[in-house]
Amino acid sequence: MAKYKNRNHQIEAFQLPFEDESPEEFLKWANEFDLENFTSERNGEICIKTVSGEVIGEPGDFVLYDEKQGFTVCIKEMFNLIYSPE
């Protein structure tokens, strides 16, 4: 778990583990932020139910948490362009 920011605001984010990595740290993070509306597949994908519908994250993508907007998923390449570690 880490805090990231862009020029407008701060978010919490966690990079989804790759298939050969344990999901335990992600599950701890998800529990800490009460992320309950998600399912996980054996290939490492995750499906999160958001207010805008379901979003799919793949290993290496980031799950973002914003207090105002809730959870969403951002692909790694886009995340690295928008956010920087705090």
Protein Blocks (a to p, Z undefined) as FASTA:
>chain_A
ZZdddfkbccdddddddfkbcfklmmmmmmmnopabbcddfkopacdddfkbccdddehi
acdddfklopadddfklmmmmpccZZ
